[in-house]
Amino acid sequence: MARTFSAEDAETLRQLHADGISRNGIARQMGWSVGTITNHAEHLGLSFDREGVRAASDARQVDLKDRRQHIQDRLLTLRR
């Protein structure tokens, strides 16, 4: 039997969102898929700030670029 997203689930979603828990964190804690949490959050008028994700992604790209450069430098040194 399929579960139904209840009024209690909606209240838990609201509370976790207010506590600043991420969409993925809420899904894990509540035992629902991220898609379900996204759909119900949207229905409840809740949104998730993506700035933190964007900043982390940008920082990761910089780190990867630096690592690629380091590997290239090591390879060039080995060839000499």
PDB file of N, CA, C and O in Angstrom:
ATOM      1  N   MET A   1       0.831  -1.172   0.000  1.00  0.00           N
ATOM      2  CA  MET A   1       0.000   0.000   0.000  1.00  0.00           C
ATOM      3  C   MET A   1       0.886   1.250   0.000  1.00  0.00           C
ATOM      4  O   MET A   1       1.820   1.349   0.796  1.00  0.00           O
ATOM      5  N   ALA A   2       0.603   2.168  -0.860  1.00  0.00           N
ATOM      6  CA  ALA A   2       1.392   3.393  -0.979  1.00  0.00           C
ATOM      7  C   ALA A   2       1.089   4.347   0.178  1.00  0.00           C
ATOM      8  O   ALA A   2      -0.050   4.466   0.632  1.00  0.00           O
ATOM      9  N   ARG A   3       2.130   5.013   0.633  1.00  0.00           N
ATOM     10  CA  ARG A   3       1.942   6.012   1.687  1.00  0.00           C
ATOM     11  C   ARG A   3       1.354   7.279   1.101  1.00  0.00           C
ATOM     12  O   ARG A   3       1.519   7.561  -0.085  1.00  0.00           O
ATOM     13  N   THR A   4       0.675   8.032   1.932  1.00  0.00           N
ATOM     14  CA  THR A   4       0.109   9.317   1.527  1.00  0.00           C
ATOM     15  C   THR A   4       0.774  10.412   2.352  1.00  0.00           C
ATOM     16  O   THR A   4       0.951  10.272   3.562  1.00  0.00           O
ATOM     17  N   PHE A   5       1.136  11.494   1.690  1.00  0.00           N
ATOM     18  CA  PHE A   5       1.747  12.638   2.371  1.00  0.00           C
ATOM     19  C   PHE A   5       0.654  13.324   3.183  1.00  0.00           C
ATOM     20  O   PHE A   5      -0.264  13.924   2.623  1.00  0.00           O
ATOM     21  N   SER A   6       0.759  13.231   4.494  1.00  0.00           N
ATOM     22  CA  SER A   6      -0.300  13.689   5.392  1.00  0.00           C
ATOM     23  C   SER A   6      -0.108  15.143   5.815  1.00  0.00           C
ATOM     24  O   SER A   6       0.906  15.771   5.510  1.00  0.00           O
ATOM     25  N   ALA A   7      -1.108  15.656   6.522  1.00  0.00           N
ATOM     26  CA  ALA A   7      -1.011  17.002   7.095  1.00  0.00           C
ATOM     27  C   ALA A   7       0.126  17.052   8.110  1.00  0.00           C
ATOM     28  O   ALA A   7       0.799  18.074   8.245  1.00  0.00           O
ATOM     29  N   GLU A   8       0.337  15.950   8.820  1.00  0.00           N
ATOM     30  CA  GLU A   8       1.446  15.870   9.779  1.00  0.00           C
ATOM     31  C   GLU A   8       2.789  15.926   9.039  1.00  0.00           C
ATOM     32  O   GLU A   8       3.727  16.579   9.497  1.00  0.00           O
ATOM     33  N   ASP A   9       2.874  15.244   7.903  1.00  0.00           N
ATOM     34  CA  ASP A   9       4.091  15.306   7.085  1.00  0.00           C
ATOM     35  C   ASP A   9       4.338  16.733   6.606  1.00  0.00           C
ATOM     36  O   ASP A   9       5.473  17.210   6.600  1.00  0.00           O
ATOM     37  N   ALA A  10       3.273  17.400   6.209  1.00  0.00           N
ATOM     38  CA  ALA A  10       3.404  18.788   5.741  1.00  0.00           C
ATOM     39  C   ALA A  10       3.921  19.681   6.857  1.00  0.00           C
ATOM     40  O   ALA A  10       4.761  20.549   6.618  1.00  0.00           O
ATOM     41  N   GLU A  11       3.430  19.477   8.069  1.00  0.00           N
ATOM     42  CA  GLU A  11       3.884  20.284   9.203  1.00  0.00           C
ATOM     43  C   GLU A  11       5.345  19.982   9.526  1.00  0.00           C
ATOM     44  O   GLU A  11       6.116  20.891   9.832  1.00  0.00           O
ATOM     45  N   THR A  12       5.722  18.716   9.460  1.00  0.00           N
ATOM     46  CA  THR A  12       7.125  18.349   9.678  1.00  0.00           C
ATOM     47  C   THR A  12       8.008  18.995   8.615  1.00  0.00           C
ATOM     48  O   THR A  12       9.081  19.513   8.922  1.00  0.00           O
ATOM     49  N   LEU A  13       7.554  18.961   7.369  1.00  0.00           N
ATOM     50  CA  LEU A  13       8.292  19.600   6.276  1.00  0.00           C
ATOM     51  C   LEU A  13       8.468  21.086   6.547  1.00  0.00           C
ATOM     52  O   LEU A  13       9.564  21.624   6.390  1.00  0.00           O
ATOM     53  N   ARG A  14       7.395  21.748   6.954  1.00  0.00           N
ATOM     54  CA  ARG A  14       7.485  23.183   7.271  1.00  0.00           C
ATOM     55  C   ARG A  14       8.510  23.447   8.377  1.00  0.00           C
ATOM     56  O   ARG A  14       9.320  24.368   8.280  1.00  0.00           O
ATOM     57  N   GLN A  15       8.461  22.627   9.425  1.00  0.00           N
ATOM     58  CA  GLN A  15       9.364  22.827  10.562  1.00  0.00           C
ATOM     59  C   GLN A  15      10.822  22.590  10.173  1.00  0.00           C
ATOM     60  O   GLN A  15      11.694  23.386  10.521  1.00  0.00           O
ATOM     61  N   LEU A  16      11.086  21.511   9.461  1.00  0.00           N
ATOM     62  CA  LEU A  16      12.465  21.232   9.041  1.00  0.00           C
ATOM     63  C   LEU A  16      12.977  22.322   8.102  1.00  0.00           C
ATOM     64  O   LEU A  16      14.137  22.726   8.185  1.00  0.00           O
ATOM     65  N   HIS A  17      12.116  22.789   7.218  1.00  0.00           N
ATOM     66  CA  HIS A  17      12.489  23.891   6.317  1.00  0.00           C
ATOM     67  C   HIS A  17      12.831  25.130   7.131  1.00  0.00           C
ATOM     68  O   HIS A  17      13.836  25.792   6.869  1.00  0.00           O
ATOM     69  N   ALA A  18      11.991  25.447   8.123  1.00  0.00           N
ATOM     70  CA  ALA A  18      12.234  26.617   8.981  1.00  0.00           C
ATOM     71  C   ALA A  18      13.530  26.467   9.768  1.00  0.00           C
ATOM     72  O   ALA A  18      14.182  27.460  10.093  1.00  0.00           O
ATOM     73  N   ASP A  19      13.902  25.227  10.073  1.00  0.00           N
ATOM     74  CA  ASP A  19      15.154  24.967  10.797  1.00  0.00           C
ATOM     75  C   ASP A  19      16.379  25.062   9.890  1.00  0.00           C
ATOM     76  O   ASP A  19      17.512  24.958  10.359  1.00  0.00           O
ATOM     77  N   GLY A  20      16.148  25.259   8.587  1.00  0.00           N
ATOM     78  CA  GLY A  20      17.258  25.420   7.650  1.00  0.00           C
ATOM     79  C   GLY A  20      17.817  24.122   7.112  1.00  0.00           C
ATOM     80  O   GLY A  20      18.917  24.105   6.560  1.00  0.00           O
ATOM     81  N   ILE A  21      17.081  23.033   7.262  1.00  0.00           N
ATOM     82  CA  ILE A  21      17.535  21.740   6.762  1.00  0.00           C
ATOM     83  C   ILE A  21      17.412  21.745   5.236  1.00  0.00           C
ATOM     84  O   ILE A  21      16.451  22.283   4.686  1.00  0.00           O
ATOM     85  N   SER A  22      18.376  21.153   4.572  1.00  0.00           N
ATOM     86  CA  SER A  22      18.368  21.101   3.105  1.00  0.00           C
ATOM     87  C   SER A  22      17.261  20.181   2.602  1.00  0.00           C
ATOM     88  O   SER A  22      16.724  19.363   3.348  1.00  0.00           O
ATOM     89  N   ARG A  23      16.942  20.330   1.352  1.00  0.00           N
ATOM     90  CA  ARG A  23      15.936  19.474   0.710  1.00  0.00           C
ATOM     91  C   ARG A  23      16.324  18.000   0.839  1.00  0.00           C
ATOM     92  O   ARG A  23      15.481  17.166   1.167  1.00  0.00           O
ATOM     93  N   ASN A  24      17.589  17.675   0.584  1.00  0.00           N
ATOM     94  CA  ASN A  24      18.048  16.291   0.696  1.00  0.00           C
ATOM     95  C   ASN A  24      17.999  15.811   2.143  1.00  0.00           C
ATOM     96  O   ASN A  24      17.639  14.665   2.413  1.00  0.00           O
ATOM     97  N   GLY A  25      18.358  16.685   3.061  1.00  0.00           N
ATOM     98  CA  GLY A  25      18.315  16.337   4.478  1.00  0.00           C
ATOM     99  C   GLY A  25      16.898  16.060   4.949  1.00  0.00           C
ATOM    100  O   GLY A  25      16.659  15.122   5.709  1.00  0.00           O
ATOM    101  N   ILE A  26      15.968  16.875   4.497  1.00  0.00           N
ATOM    102  CA  ILE A  26      14.562  16.665   4.846  1.00  0.00           C
ATOM    103  C   ILE A  26      14.080  15.327   4.291  1.00  0.00           C
ATOM    104  O   ILE A  26      13.411  14.561   4.984  1.00  0.00           O
ATOM    105  N   ALA A  27      14.424  15.058   3.044  1.00  0.00           N
ATOM    106  CA  ALA A  27      14.007  13.798   2.422  1.00  0.00           C
ATOM    107  C   ALA A  27      14.545  12.614   3.221  1.00  0.00           C
ATOM    108  O   ALA A  27      13.815  11.655   3.473  1.00  0.00           O
ATOM    109  N   ARG A  28      15.813  12.673   3.621  1.00  0.00           N
ATOM    110  CA  ARG A  28      16.401  11.581   4.412  1.00  0.00           C
ATOM    111  C   ARG A  28      15.685  11.424   5.752  1.00  0.00           C
ATOM    112  O   ARG A  28      15.329  10.316   6.153  1.00  0.00           O
ATOM    113  N   GLN A  29      15.481  12.546   6.433  1.00  0.00           N
ATOM    114  CA  GLN A  29      14.862  12.486   7.759  1.00  0.00           C
ATOM    115  C   GLN A  29      13.424  11.998   7.713  1.00  0.00           C
ATOM    116  O   GLN A  29      12.972  11.281   8.607  1.00  0.00           O
ATOM    117  N   MET A  30      12.711  12.389   6.672  1.00  0.00           N
ATOM    118  CA  MET A  30      11.299  12.039   6.593  1.00  0.00           C
ATOM    119  C   MET A  30      11.042  10.714   5.873  1.00  0.00           C
ATOM    120  O   MET A  30       9.945  10.163   5.961  1.00  0.00           O
ATOM    121  N   GLY A  31      12.040  10.208   5.170  1.00  0.00           N
ATOM    122  CA  GLY A  31      11.875   8.946   4.465  1.00  0.00           C
ATOM    123  C   GLY A  31      11.105   9.067   3.163  1.00  0.00           C
ATOM    124  O   GLY A  31      10.495   8.099   2.708  1.00  0.00           O
ATOM    125  N   TRP A  32      11.129  10.241   2.562  1.00  0.00           N
ATOM    126  CA  TRP A  32      10.494  10.488   1.264  1.00  0.00           C
ATOM    127  C   TRP A  32      11.585  10.771   0.240  1.00  0.00           C
ATOM    128  O   TRP A  32      12.722  11.071   0.606  1.00  0.00           O
ATOM    129  N   SER A  33      11.242  10.677  -1.038  1.00  0.00           N
ATOM    130  CA  SER A  33      12.211  11.016  -2.084  1.00  0.00           C
ATOM    131  C   SER A  33      12.388  12.532  -2.141  1.00  0.00           C
ATOM    132  O   SER A  33      11.536  13.290  -1.677  1.00  0.00           O
ATOM    133  N   VAL A  34      13.494  12.948  -2.711  1.00  0.00           N
ATOM    134  CA  VAL A  34      13.753  14.381  -2.878  1.00  0.00           C
ATOM    135  C   VAL A  34      12.670  15.006  -3.762  1.00  0.00           C
ATOM    136  O   VAL A  34      12.232  16.128  -3.509  1.00  0.00           O
ATOM    137  N   GLY A  35      12.243  14.284  -4.792  1.00  0.00           N
ATOM    138  CA  GLY A  35      11.193  14.792  -5.673  1.00  0.00           C
ATOM    139  C   GLY A  35       9.889  15.037  -4.932  1.00  0.00           C
ATOM    140  O   GLY A  35       9.215  16.040  -5.164  1.00  0.00           O
ATOM    141  N   THR A  36       9.537  14.122  -4.045  1.00  0.00           N
ATOM    142  CA  THR A  36       8.311  14.291  -3.251  1.00  0.00           C
ATOM    143  C   THR A  36       8.425  15.517  -2.362  1.00  0.00           C
ATOM    144  O   THR A  36       7.488  16.310  -2.271  1.00  0.00           O
ATOM    145  N   ILE A  37       9.567  15.676  -1.707  1.00  0.00           N
ATOM    146  CA  ILE A  37       9.776  16.845  -0.845  1.00  0.00           C
ATOM    147  C   ILE A  37       9.716  18.121  -1.670  1.00  0.00           C
ATOM    148  O   ILE A  37       9.110  19.106  -1.248  1.00  0.00           O
ATOM    149  N   THR A  38      10.340  18.112  -2.845  1.00  0.00           N
ATOM    150  CA  THR A  38      10.319  19.281  -3.719  1.00  0.00           C
ATOM    151  C   THR A  38       8.891  19.646  -4.104  1.00  0.00           C
ATOM    152  O   THR A  38       8.498  20.809  -4.014  1.00  0.00           O
ATOM    153  N   ASN A  39       8.121  18.662  -4.529  1.00  0.00           N
ATOM    154  CA  ASN A  39       6.742  18.919  -4.947  1.00  0.00           C
ATOM    155  C   ASN A  39       5.889  19.454  -3.809  1.00  0.00           C
ATOM    156  O   ASN A  39       5.141  20.414  -3.996  1.00  0.00           O
ATOM    157  N   HIS A  40       5.990  18.851  -2.643  1.00  0.00           N
ATOM    158  CA  HIS A  40       5.166  19.298  -1.515  1.00  0.00           C
ATOM    159  C   HIS A  40       5.639  20.647  -0.982  1.00  0.00           C
ATOM    160  O   HIS A  40       4.823  21.469  -0.565  1.00  0.00           O
ATOM    161  N   ALA A  41       6.942  20.880  -0.991  1.00  0.00           N
ATOM    162  CA  ALA A  41       7.452  22.187  -0.561  1.00  0.00           C
ATOM    163  C   ALA A  41       6.926  23.282  -1.484  1.00  0.00           C
ATOM    164  O   ALA A  41       6.501  24.341  -1.022  1.00  0.00           O
ATOM    165  N   GLU A  42       6.957  23.025  -2.775  1.00  0.00           N
ATOM    166  CA  GLU A  42       6.434  23.997  -3.735  1.00  0.00           C
ATOM    167  C   GLU A  42       4.953  24.252  -3.486  1.00  0.00           C
ATOM    168  O   GLU A  42       4.500  25.396  -3.508  1.00  0.00           O
ATOM    169  N   HIS A  43       4.206  23.186  -3.250  1.00  0.00           N
ATOM    170  CA  HIS A  43       2.771  23.296  -2.969  1.00  0.00           C
ATOM    171  C   HIS A  43       2.511  24.117  -1.701  1.00  0.00           C
ATOM    172  O   HIS A  43       1.511  24.830  -1.609  1.00  0.00           O
ATOM    173  N   LEU A  44       3.421  24.008  -0.728  1.00  0.00           N
ATOM    174  CA  LEU A  44       3.293  24.744   0.528  1.00  0.00           C
ATOM    175  C   LEU A  44       3.872  26.155   0.449  1.00  0.00           C
ATOM    176  O   LEU A  44       3.818  26.910   1.420  1.00  0.00           O
ATOM    177  N   GLY A  45       4.428  26.507  -0.715  1.00  0.00           N
ATOM    178  CA  GLY A  45       5.010  27.840  -0.882  1.00  0.00           C
ATOM    179  C   GLY A  45       6.392  27.983  -0.287  1.00  0.00           C
ATOM    180  O   GLY A  45       6.841  29.097  -0.013  1.00  0.00           O
ATOM    181  N   LEU A  46       7.070  26.870  -0.084  1.00  0.00           N
ATOM    182  CA  LEU A  46       8.426  26.894   0.475  1.00  0.00           C
ATOM    183  C   LEU A  46       9.440  26.797  -0.653  1.00  0.00           C
ATOM    184  O   LEU A  46       9.216  26.113  -1.651  1.00  0.00           O
ATOM    185  N   SER A  47      10.541  27.480  -0.483  1.00  0.00           N
ATOM    186  CA  SER A  47      11.614  27.375  -1.478  1.00  0.00           C
ATOM    187  C   SER A  47      12.927  27.116  -0.746  1.00  0.00           C
ATOM    188  O   SER A  47      13.060  27.392   0.446  1.00  0.00           O
ATOM    189  N   PHE A  48      13.870  26.591  -1.474  1.00  0.00           N
ATOM    190  CA  PHE A  48      15.174  26.275  -0.909  1.00  0.00           C
ATOM    191  C   PHE A  48      16.210  27.186  -1.542  1.00  0.00           C
ATOM    192  O   PHE A  48      16.283  27.306  -2.765  1.00  0.00           O
ATOM    193  N   ASP A  49      17.017  27.831  -0.696  1.00  0.00           N
ATOM    194  CA  ASP A  49      18.059  28.742  -1.155  1.00  0.00           C
ATOM    195  C   ASP A  49      19.153  27.939  -1.837  1.00  0.00           C
ATOM    196  O   ASP A  49      19.729  27.028  -1.242  1.00  0.00           O
ATOM    197  N   ARG A  50      19.433  28.276  -3.072  1.00  0.00           N
ATOM    198  CA  ARG A  50      20.439  27.541  -3.832  1.00  0.00           C
ATOM    199  C   ARG A  50      21.799  28.231  -3.819  1.00  0.00           C
ATOM    200  O   ARG A  50      22.743  27.726  -4.425  1.00  0.00           O
ATOM    201  N   GLU A  51      21.921  29.364  -3.147  1.00  0.00           N
ATOM    202  CA  GLU A  51      23.200  30.090  -3.120  1.00  0.00           C
ATOM    203  C   GLU A  51      24.316  29.256  -2.505  1.00  0.00           C
ATOM    204  O   GLU A  51      25.447  29.273  -2.989  1.00  0.00           O
ATOM    205  N   GLY A  52      24.001  28.530  -1.444  1.00  0.00           N
ATOM    206  CA  GLY A  52      25.021  27.686  -0.811  1.00  0.00           C
ATOM    207  C   GLY A  52      25.525  26.618  -1.760  1.00  0.00           C
ATOM    208  O   GLY A  52      26.722  26.338  -1.822  1.00  0.00           O
ATOM    209  N   VAL A  53      24.604  26.027  -2.496  1.00  0.00           N
ATOM    210  CA  VAL A  53      24.981  25.005  -3.476  1.00  0.00           C
ATOM    211  C   VAL A  53      25.817  25.624  -4.587  1.00  0.00           C
ATOM    212  O   VAL A  53      26.821  25.050  -5.009  1.00  0.00           O
ATOM    213  N   ARG A  54      25.406  26.785  -5.054  1.00  0.00           N
ATOM    214  CA  ARG A  54      26.135  27.464  -6.126  1.00  0.00           C
ATOM    215  C   ARG A  54      27.546  27.810  -5.679  1.00  0.00           C
ATOM    216  O   ARG A  54      28.504  27.605  -6.425  1.00  0.00           O
ATOM    217  N   ALA A  55      27.679  28.334  -4.465  1.00  0.00           N
ATOM    218  CA  ALA A  55      29.013  28.696  -3.949  1.00  0.00           C
ATOM    219  C   ALA A  55      29.892  27.456  -3.815  1.00  0.00           C
ATOM    220  O   ALA A  55      31.072  27.490  -4.162  1.00  0.00           O
ATOM    221  N   ALA A  56      29.320  26.364  -3.313  1.00  0.00           N
ATOM    222  CA  ALA A  56      30.097  25.130  -3.163  1.00  0.00           C
ATOM    223  C   ALA A  56      30.506  24.583  -4.524  1.00  0.00           C
ATOM    224  O   ALA A  56      31.629  24.105  -4.682  1.00  0.00           O
ATOM    225  N   SER A  57      29.619  24.646  -5.503  1.00  0.00           N
ATOM    226  CA  SER A  57      29.938  24.168  -6.856  1.00  0.00           C
ATOM    227  C   SER A  57      31.047  25.009  -7.480  1.00  0.00           C
ATOM    228  O   SER A  57      31.966  24.475  -8.100  1.00  0.00           O
ATOM    229  N   ASP A  58      30.955  26.318  -7.313  1.00  0.00           N
ATOM    230  CA  ASP A  58      31.998  27.199  -7.849  1.00  0.00           C
ATOM    231  C   ASP A  58      33.349  26.912  -7.200  1.00  0.00           C
ATOM    232  O   ASP A  58      34.373  26.855  -7.882  1.00  0.00           O
ATOM    233  N   ALA A  59      33.346  26.731  -5.887  1.00  0.00           N
ATOM    234  CA  ALA A  59      34.591  26.434  -5.175  1.00  0.00           C
ATOM    235  C   ALA A  59      35.161  25.091  -5.639  1.00  0.00           C
ATOM    236  O   ALA A  59      36.373  24.949  -5.802  1.00  0.00           O
ATOM    237  N   ARG A  60      34.297  24.125  -5.848  1.00  0.00           N
ATOM    238  CA  ARG A  60      34.738  22.811  -6.328  1.00  0.00           C
ATOM    239  C   ARG A  60      35.381  22.922  -7.707  1.00  0.00           C
ATOM    240  O   ARG A  60      36.399  22.280  -7.967  1.00  0.00           O
ATOM    241  N   GLN A  61      34.803  23.722  -8.583  1.00  0.00           N
ATOM    242  CA  GLN A  61      35.365  23.909  -9.925  1.00  0.00           C
ATOM    243  C   GLN A  61      36.757  24.531  -9.847  1.00  0.00           C
ATOM    244  O   GLN A  61      37.661  24.129 -10.579  1.00  0.00           O
ATOM    245  N   VAL A  62      36.928  25.503  -8.965  1.00  0.00           N
ATOM    246  CA  VAL A  62      38.242  26.128  -8.788  1.00  0.00           C
ATOM    247  C   VAL A  62      39.244  25.096  -8.276  1.00  0.00           C
ATOM    248  O   VAL A  62      40.374  25.032  -8.761  1.00  0.00           O
ATOM    249  N   ASP A  63      38.833  24.292  -7.300  1.00  0.00           N
ATOM    250  CA  ASP A  63      39.716  23.254  -6.758  1.00  0.00           C
ATOM    251  C   ASP A  63      40.115  22.246  -7.831  1.00  0.00           C
ATOM    252  O   ASP A  63      41.276  21.844  -7.908  1.00  0.00           O
ATOM    253  N   LEU A  64      39.160  21.840  -8.653  1.00  0.00           N
ATOM    254  CA  LEU A  64      39.456  20.871  -9.710  1.00  0.00           C
ATOM    255  C   LEU A  64      40.397  21.458 -10.758  1.00  0.00           C
ATOM    256  O   LEU A  64      41.289  20.771 -11.254  1.00  0.00           O
ATOM    257  N   LYS A  65      40.195  22.716 -11.088  1.00  0.00           N
ATOM    258  CA  LYS A  65      41.078  23.371 -12.060  1.00  0.00           C
ATOM    259  C   LYS A  65      42.509  23.423 -11.505  1.00  0.00           C
ATOM    260  O   LYS A  65      43.472  23.162 -12.225  1.00  0.00           O
ATOM    261  N   ASP A  66      42.631  23.762 -10.227  1.00  0.00           N
ATOM    262  CA  ASP A  66      43.938  23.814  -9.587  1.00  0.00           C
ATOM    263  C   ASP A  66      44.585  22.430  -9.570  1.00  0.00           C
ATOM    264  O   ASP A  66      45.783  22.294  -9.819  1.00  0.00           O
ATOM    265  N   ARG A  67      43.800  21.423  -9.281  1.00  0.00           N
ATOM    266  CA  ARG A  67      44.332  20.050  -9.259  1.00  0.00           C
ATOM    267  C   ARG A  67      44.791  19.610 -10.645  1.00  0.00           C
ATOM    268  O   ARG A  67      45.844  18.986 -10.778  1.00  0.00           O
ATOM    269  N   ARG A  68      44.010  19.929 -11.679  1.00  0.00           N
ATOM    270  CA  ARG A  68      44.424  19.581 -13.048  1.00  0.00           C
ATOM    271  C   ARG A  68      45.749  20.257 -13.391  1.00  0.00           C
ATOM    272  O   ARG A  68      46.624  19.641 -13.999  1.00  0.00           O
ATOM    273  N   GLN A  69      45.894  21.511 -13.004  1.00  0.00           N
ATOM    274  CA  GLN A  69      47.127  22.233 -13.277  1.00  0.00           C
ATOM    275  C   GLN A  69      48.297  21.589 -12.547  1.00  0.00           C
ATOM    276  O   GLN A  69      49.386  21.459 -13.106  1.00  0.00           O
ATOM    277  N   HIS A  70      48.077  21.191 -11.317  1.00  0.00           N
ATOM    278  CA  HIS A  70      49.124  20.537 -10.531  1.00  0.00           C
ATOM    279  C   HIS A  70      49.553  19.221 -11.195  1.00  0.00           C
ATOM    280  O   HIS A  70      50.745  18.930 -11.288  1.00  0.00           O
ATOM    281  N   ILE A  71      48.586  18.439 -11.649  1.00  0.00           N
ATOM    282  CA  ILE A  71      48.884  17.166 -12.321  1.00  0.00           C
ATOM    283  C   ILE A  71      49.653  17.419 -13.618  1.00  0.00           C
ATOM    284  O   ILE A  71      50.607  16.702 -13.917  1.00  0.00           O
ATOM    285  N   GLN A  72      49.253  18.414 -14.377  1.00  0.00           N
ATOM    286  CA  GLN A  72      49.960  18.748 -15.617  1.00  0.00           C
ATOM    287  C   GLN A  72      51.398  19.144 -15.322  1.00  0.00           C
ATOM    288  O   GLN A  72      52.317  18.716 -16.021  1.00  0.00           O
ATOM    289  N   ASP A  73      51.597  19.952 -14.297  1.00  0.00           N
ATOM    290  CA  ASP A  73      52.949  20.375 -13.924  1.00  0.00           C
ATOM    291  C   ASP A  73      53.806  19.167 -13.530  1.00  0.00           C
ATOM    292  O   ASP A  73      54.975  19.087 -13.906  1.00  0.00           O
ATOM    293  N   ARG A  74      53.233  18.238 -12.780  1.00  0.00           N
ATOM    294  CA  ARG A  74      53.981  17.048 -12.382  1.00  0.00           C
ATOM    295  C   ARG A  74      54.335  16.200 -13.596  1.00  0.00           C
ATOM    296  O   ARG A  74      55.447  15.680 -13.688  1.00  0.00           O
ATOM    297  N   LEU A  75      53.403  16.060 -14.520  1.00  0.00           N
ATOM    298  CA  LEU A  75      53.680  15.266 -15.731  1.00  0.00           C
ATOM    299  C   LEU A  75      54.782  15.904 -16.557  1.00  0.00           C
ATOM    300  O   LEU A  75      55.653  15.207 -17.078  1.00  0.00           O
ATOM    301  N   LEU A  76      54.752  17.214 -16.681  1.00  0.00           N
ATOM    302  CA  LEU A  76      55.800  17.906 -17.443  1.00  0.00           C
ATOM    303  C   LEU A  76      57.161  17.745 -16.771  1.00  0.00           C
ATOM    304  O   LEU A  76      58.181  17.621 -17.449  1.00  0.00           O
ATOM    305  N   THR A  77      57.174  17.747 -15.456  1.00  0.00           N
ATOM    306  CA  THR A  77      58.420  17.576 -14.711  1.00  0.00           C
ATOM    307  C   THR A  77      58.968  16.161 -14.907  1.00  0.00           C
ATOM    308  O   THR A  77      60.178  15.972 -15.025  1.00  0.00           O
ATOM    309  N   LEU A  78      58.081  15.175 -14.940  1.00  0.00           N
ATOM    310  CA  LEU A  78      58.506  13.783 -15.126  1.00  0.00           C
ATOM    311  C   LEU A  78      59.075  13.542 -16.522  1.00  0.00           C
ATOM    312  O   LEU A  78      59.951  12.694 -16.689  1.00  0.00           O
ATOM    313  N   ARG A  79      58.605  14.252 -17.498  1.00  0.00           N
ATOM    314  CA  ARG A  79      59.049  14.075 -18.885  1.00  0.00           C
ATOM    315  C   ARG A  79      60.444  14.660 -19.133  1.00  0.00           C
ATOM    316  O   ARG A  79      61.104  14.298 -20.108  1.00  0.00           O
ATOM    317  N   ARG A  80      60.877  15.531 -18.284  1.00  0.00           N
ATOM    318  CA  ARG A  80      62.170  16.189 -18.500  1.00  0.00           C
ATOM    319  C   ARG A  80      63.317  15.357 -18.091  1.00  0.00           C
ATOM    320  O   ARG A  80      64.465  15.783 -18.216  1.00  0.00           O
TER     321      ARG A  80
END
